[in-house]
């Protein structure tokens, strides 16, 4: 048989391929991207330390928390709302107006099913009290205490149904009322005598400008009545960016032609303004006050008595300016001495749930953020997040941090960050894990997520947090 040079080359390539195949069952299958990683794997140690979050800035949030919950691991969490009510300018209440009803309407956030509520909606009963603010809203830290007048103006008591739309009656002057289906909301009737005196009796002079009305009325404050509430509770999130959260006033006035008319007006809660950077519209005039009580919990033990010599199997992550975990990578400073000069092909931070599968109503946080401190101890992005978030395909999801409910873990891709730490192009002033809103990646204390997770710590015997590094040694 006579072979051409081309035939001989084809034969040699075929023999080489079959001789190299260690797993014939895999021939013809798509390559698993995870199995295609080349290089040597080393599992580098990660040190973890629980730290308490700073107070969150609650100005201009896209959702606001309100609620109370009792968690066996994280203790008690409470969130209250201070709300500026804005007038419809120059509202004419007419001749001899008499208030029929005043209702505070709060719309639950509908951005995502995962953002509108955290906690128990099945068994817990919520009692929400409403008071008048003693002062205008001027401070926005979650730790700021808003002064209130102690006269109770209204109360809602019942279960919360964040996924249930409802029908409401809409007042049409001179015509029959109509029914309208609206997103999930709670409606809190307010004291009629108070609203009559504080708003209607002011006439058009009281609503001439925002400043004049706010100076007089101040605003409203909603908080959970812990004595009247039952069950483990939860935290609801409310949206003030549209027209679905408001103070509704319904009153009768004397009309010279038709006698008595019933009319209504909705005074918005909060106001949309352009932020200081001129890049987006945000809600102004709303502030959240958040409190945590860790008394008698394992979280308190780690916060109040941090001891490097004590080993912990788990560490904690909690939203609403709760707790986060500081990470360090001690072996990376000597990586070159140990393994030689190397190119990092891939590095992944694996964060596993450090307990049995979390159960309702305190499910694991659906998303975590991973960020670092710069030289001034200010939050800064991990290089990999910057790269992935600017990518046209996949975006920040490629960076990771989303909860894998099957494997009960989170994974972050940190290849560039690890390479920079090894090469000492970046100094490790602190790297942090914290819960973040499912729809927003946050590098500072969050007030838009109440979720929490218990994760494996650096000294855990199982489910230990780890850093997988695939590298290739170079000359």
C-alpha positions in Angstrom: 0.0 0.0 0.0 1.3 3.4 -0.9 0.9 6.4 1.4 1.0 10.0 0.5 2.6 12.4 2.9 -0.9 13.8 3.8 -2.2 10.2 4.5 0.8 9.5 6.8 0.3 12.8 8.7 -3.4 12.0 9.2 -2.6 8.5 10.5 0.0 9.8 13.0 -2.4 12.5 14.4 -5.1 9.9 14.8 -2.8 7.5 16.7 -1.6 10.3 18.9 -5.2 11.3 19.8 -6.3 7.8 20.7 -3.1 7.1 22.6 -3.7 10.2 24.7 -7.3 9.4 25.6 -7.5 8.3 29.2 -11.3 8.2 29.3 -12.9 6.8 26.1 -16.4 7.4 27.5 -15.8 11.1 27.2 -15.0 11.1 23.5 -17.4 13.2 21.5 -18.9 14.9 24.6 -18.9 18.7 25.2 -16.0 19.8 27.4 -17.1 20.7 30.9 -15.7 24.2 31.5 -14.8 23.4 35.1 -12.9 20.3 34.0 -11.1 22.2 31.3 -9.0 24.2 33.9 -5.4 23.5 33.4 -2.6 23.8 35.9 -1.9 22.6 39.4 -4.5 22.9 42.1 -3.6 24.2 45.6 -6.2 24.9 48.3 -5.0 28.0 50.1 -6.1 28.7 53.7 -8.5 31.5 54.4 -8.8 33.2 57.8 -12.2 34.6 58.9 -13.2 37.0 61.6 -16.7 38.2 62.5 -17.1 42.0 62.7 -20.1 44.2 63.2 -21.3 46.4 60.4 -21.3 50.2 60.5 -24.6 52.0 60.4 -26.1 52.1 56.9 -26.9 55.3 55.0 -30.6 55.1 54.4 -31.0 58.1 52.1 -32.3 57.5 48.6 -32.8 53.7 48.9 -34.8 51.8 46.3 -36.7 49.9 49.0 -37.1 50.6 52.7 -37.4 48.1 55.6 -40.1 47.9 58.2 -40.6 45.0 60.6 -39.5 43.0 63.6 -38.2 39.4 63.8 -36.7 37.1 66.4 -34.1 34.8 65.1 -32.7 32.0 67.4 -29.1 32.6 66.1 -29.1 36.4 65.3 -31.4 37.6 68.0 -33.9 40.5 67.6 -33.9 42.8 64.6 -36.2 45.9 64.3 -36.7 48.3 61.5 -38.9 51.5 61.6 -39.6 54.2 59.1 -39.6 58.0 59.3 -41.6 59.3 56.4 -41.9 62.8 55.0 -45.3 63.6 53.6 -45.4 66.0 50.7 -48.4 68.0 49.7 -50.2 68.4 46.4 -49.3 72.1 46.1 -52.2 74.5 46.7 -54.8 71.8 47.4 -58.2 73.5 47.9 -60.1 71.6 50.5 -63.2 73.7 49.7 -65.8 75.2 51.9 -66.3 73.7 55.4 -64.4 70.5 54.6 -65.1 67.5 56.9 -62.7 64.5 56.8 -64.2 61.2 56.0 -61.0 59.2 56.2 -57.2 59.4 56.3 -55.3 56.3 55.3 -51.5 55.7 55.2 -50.9 53.5 52.2 -47.5 51.6 51.9 -46.7 49.6 48.8 -44.6 46.5 49.2 -41.6 46.4 46.9 -42.2 44.4 43.7 -38.8 44.6 42.1 -38.3 40.8 42.8 -40.0 38.1 44.8 -36.7 37.8 46.7 -36.6 41.5 47.8 -40.0 42.3 49.1 -40.0 40.3 52.3 -37.8 38.2 54.6 -39.3 36.2 57.4 -42.6 34.6 58.2 -45.8 35.4 56.3 -47.6 32.2 57.3 -48.0 32.3 61.1 -46.8 35.6 62.4 -49.1 38.5 63.0 -47.8 42.1 62.7 -48.9 45.1 64.6 -47.7 48.4 63.1 -48.2 51.7 65.0 -48.1 55.1 63.4 -47.1 58.3 65.1 -46.3 61.9 64.1 -42.7 62.9 63.8 -41.6 65.6 66.3 -39.1 67.0 63.8 -38.4 67.0 60.1 -36.3 64.2 58.6 -32.8 65.5 58.4 -30.6 62.6 59.4 -30.5 59.3 57.5 -28.1 56.9 59.3 -29.8 53.6 60.3 -28.6 54.2 63.9 -30.2 57.7 64.1 -33.2 57.8 66.5 -36.1 59.9 65.1 -38.1 61.8 67.8 -41.8 61.3 67.7 -44.9 62.6 69.4 -46.3 59.8 71.6 -49.9 60.1 70.6 -50.9 57.0 68.6 -52.4 58.0 65.2 -53.1 54.6 63.7 -52.5 50.9 63.7 -52.5 47.9 61.4 -52.7 44.4 62.9 -52.8 41.3 60.8 -50.7 39.0 58.6 -48.7 40.4 55.7 -49.3 39.1 52.2 -46.5 40.5 50.0 -47.5 38.6 46.9 -51.3 39.3 47.0 -52.8 42.1 45.0 -55.9 43.8 46.4 -58.9 45.8 45.2 -59.5 49.3 46.5 -62.2 51.9 46.0 -61.3 55.0 44.0 -63.2 58.2 44.7 -64.5 59.9 41.5 -66.0 63.4 42.3 -69.6 63.6 41.1 -69.7 60.0 40.0 -69.9 56.5 41.5 -66.8 55.1 43.1 -64.8 52.6 41.0 -62.8 49.5 42.0 -59.1 49.3 41.1 -56.6 46.4 41.5 -53.3 47.5 43.0 -50.0 45.8 44.0 -49.6 44.4 47.5 -49.9 47.1 50.1 -50.9 47.7 53.6 -53.5 50.4 54.5 -53.4 52.0 58.0 -56.4 54.2 59.0 -55.2 57.4 60.8 -56.9 59.5 63.5 -59.5 61.7 61.7 -59.6 64.4 64.3 -55.8 64.8 64.1 -55.7 64.9 60.3 -58.6 67.3 60.2 -56.8 69.8 62.5 -53.3 69.2 61.2 -54.1 69.4 57.4 -57.6 70.3 56.3 -58.1 73.2 58.7 -54.9 74.8 57.3 -56.6 75.5 54.0 -54.6 76.3 50.8 -52.2 78.3 52.9 -50.9 75.1 54.5 -50.2 73.5 51.2 -48.7 76.5 49.4 -45.2 75.0 49.3 -43.5 71.8 50.3 -41.4 73.7 52.9 -44.4 75.3 54.6 -46.4 72.0 54.8 -43.4 70.0 56.1 -42.6 72.6 58.7 -46.1 72.3 60.0 -46.9 68.6 59.6 -43.3 67.2 60.0 -44.1 63.6 58.8 -45.2 60.2 60.0 -43.3 57.4 61.8 -44.2 53.7 61.5 -42.9 51.0 63.9 -43.7 47.5 65.0 -45.7 47.1 68.3 -43.6 44.3 69.7 -46.2 43.5 72.5 -49.1 43.1 70.1 -47.2 41.2 67.4 -46.9 37.4 67.5 -44.7 34.8 66.0 -41.0 35.0 64.8 -41.9 37.9 62.6 -40.1 39.3 59.6 -39.0 42.4 57.6 -41.1 43.8 54.8 -39.7 46.2 52.2 -41.6 49.1 50.8 -41.2 51.1 47.6 -41.7 54.9 47.6 -40.3 55.6 44.1 -43.7 55.7 42.4 -47.2 57.0 43.2 -48.4 53.9 45.1 -47.3 54.9 48.6 -49.2 57.9 49.9 -51.4 59.5 52.6 -54.9 59.4 51.2 -57.4 62.0 52.4 -61.1 61.7 51.7 -63.4 64.5 52.7 -66.7 66.2 52.1 -67.0 69.8 51.1 -69.9 72.2 50.4 -70.5 72.9 46.7 -72.7 75.9 45.7 -74.3 74.0 42.8 -74.6 70.4 43.9 -74.6 70.6 47.7 -72.2 68.2 49.4 -69.4 66.6 47.3 -67.0 63.9 48.3 -63.4 64.2 47.0 -60.0 62.8 47.7 -56.3 63.5 47.3 -53.1 61.4 47.7 -50.2 63.2 49.3 -47.0 61.3 48.3 -44.7 59.8 50.8 -41.2 60.9 49.9 -40.2 62.8 46.8 -38.2 61.9 43.7 -35.2 64.1 43.3 -32.0 63.9 41.2 -29.0 62.7 43.3 -25.9 64.8 43.9 -24.0 63.1 41.1 -26.8 64.0 38.7 -26.9 60.4 37.6 -30.2 59.1 38.9 -33.5 59.9 40.5 -33.8 58.9 44.1 -36.4 59.1 46.9 -35.9 62.0 49.3 -37.4 62.4 52.8 -37.5 58.8 54.0 -35.2 57.3 56.7 -35.0 53.9 58.3 -34.0 53.2 61.9 -32.5 49.8 62.4 -31.7 48.0 65.7 -30.1 44.7 66.5 -30.1 42.9 69.8 -27.7 39.9 69.9 -28.1 39.3 73.7 -27.5 35.6 74.5 -26.8 34.6 70.9 -23.7 32.9 69.4 -23.3 36.0 67.3 -22.8 38.1 70.4 -20.1 35.7 71.7 -17.9 36.2 68.6 -18.5 40.0 68.4 -17.9 40.8 72.1 -15.0 38.4 72.8 -13.0 38.2 69.6 -10.1 35.9 70.4 -7.7 34.7 67.7 -6.8 31.6 69.8 -10.5 30.4 69.9 -11.6 28.2 67.0 -15.0 28.6 65.5 -16.8 26.2 63.1 -19.1 28.9 61.7 -19.2 32.6 61.1 -22.1 34.9 60.3 -23.5 37.2 57.7 -26.5 39.4 58.3 -28.1 42.3 56.3 -29.7 45.4 57.7 -26.3 46.7 58.9 -25.9 43.5 61.0 -22.6 41.6 60.8 -20.1 40.6 58.1 -17.0 38.5 57.9 -13.5 39.8 57.3 -11.2 37.5 55.3 -7.5 37.3 55.0 -5.2 35.0 52.9 -2.1 34.4 54.9 -0.4 31.9 52.4 -0.5 34.3 49.4 2.3 36.5 50.8 4.7 33.5 50.5 3.1 31.9 47.5 6.1 32.5 45.2 8.5 31.2 47.9 6.5 28.0 48.2 5.5 27.3 44.6 7.7 29.5 42.5 6.7 32.2 40.1 3.3 31.3 38.7 0.5 32.4 36.5 -2.9 32.0 38.1 -5.2 30.3 35.6 -8.2 30.4 37.9 -8.9 31.2 41.5 -12.3 30.7 43.2 -13.4 31.5 46.7 -15.8 28.8 47.9 -18.1 29.7 50.7 -20.2 26.8 52.1 -23.2 26.9 54.4 -21.8 25.9 57.8 -25.0 24.3 59.1 -27.8 22.0 58.0 -29.8 23.3 55.1 -31.4 26.6 56.3 -35.1 26.5 56.6 -38.1 28.8 56.3 -38.5 31.5 57.5 -34.8 32.2 57.9 -33.5 31.0 54.6 -29.9 31.6 53.5 -29.1 35.0 51.9 -29.7 34.7 48.1 -26.7 36.8 47.3 -23.4 37.9 48.9 -21.1 40.8 48.1 -17.3 40.4 48.2 -15.2 43.6 48.4 -12.0 44.9 49.8 -10.6 47.9 51.7 -8.3 50.4 50.0 -5.4 52.1 51.8 -7.9 54.5 53.5 -10.0 51.6 54.7 -12.8 52.6 52.3 -14.7 49.9 50.4 -13.4 49.2 46.9 -14.2 46.6 44.2 -12.3 43.4 43.7 -10.6 43.6 40.3 -12.5 40.6 39.0 -15.9 42.3 39.8 -14.8 45.3 37.9 -13.9 43.2 34.9 -17.0 41.0 34.9 -19.5 43.9 35.7 -18.3 45.7 32.6 -18.7 42.6 30.4 -21.4 42.7 27.8 -22.3 39.0 28.4 -23.0 37.6 31.8 -22.0 40.7 33.7 -21.6 40.6 37.5 -23.2 37.1 37.6 -19.9 35.7 36.3 -18.2 37.1 39.3 -20.5 35.0 41.5 -21.9 35.3 45.0 -25.3 33.8 44.2 -26.6 31.0 46.5 -26.5 27.6 45.0 -29.4 25.9 46.6 -28.4 22.4 45.5 -24.8 22.5 46.7 -25.5 24.9 49.5 -22.7 27.3 48.7 -21.5 30.5 47.1 -18.6 30.8 44.7 -16.7 33.9 43.7 -14.2 34.1 40.8 -11.2 36.0 42.1 -8.4 35.2 39.7 -7.1 38.7 39.1 -7.4 39.6 42.8 -5.3 36.5 43.8 -2.7 37.2 41.1 -2.4 40.8 42.3 -2.0 39.8 46.0 0.6 37.2 45.1 2.5 39.7 42.9 2.0 42.3 45.7 0.4 44.8 43.2 -2.5 45.1 45.7 -2.1 45.3 49.4 -4.7 43.3 51.5 -6.1 45.7 53.9 -9.1 43.5 54.5 -11.5 41.6 52.3 -15.1 41.3 53.3 -18.1 39.0 52.8 -21.5 40.5 53.5 -25.2 39.9 52.4 -26.4 42.2 49.6 -29.7 42.8 47.9 -30.4 40.2 45.2 -30.8 43.0 42.6 -28.0 45.4 43.9 -24.4 44.7 44.6 -23.4 46.7 47.6 -20.0 47.4 49.2 -21.3 49.2 52.3 -23.7 48.3 55.0 -27.0 47.3 53.4 -30.5 48.5 54.5 -32.2 46.9 51.5 -31.7 43.2 52.5 -32.6 41.5 55.8 -31.3 38.1 54.8 -28.7 36.2 56.7 -26.4 33.2 56.4 -24.4 30.9 58.6 -21.2 29.9 56.8 -18.3 27.6 57.5 -15.4 29.5 59.2 -11.7 29.1 58.6 -11.3 26.7 61.6 -14.2 24.5 60.7 -13.7 20.7 60.4 -16.3 20.5 57.6 -17.7 23.1 55.1 -14.6 25.2 55.7 -14.3 28.4 53.6 -11.5 27.8 51.1 -9.6 29.4 48.2 -9.0 27.1 45.2 -6.1 28.2 43.1 -5.2 26.7 39.7 -1.7 27.8 38.6 1.0 27.2 36.1 4.6 27.5 37.1 6.7 29.7 34.9 10.4 30.5 34.7 
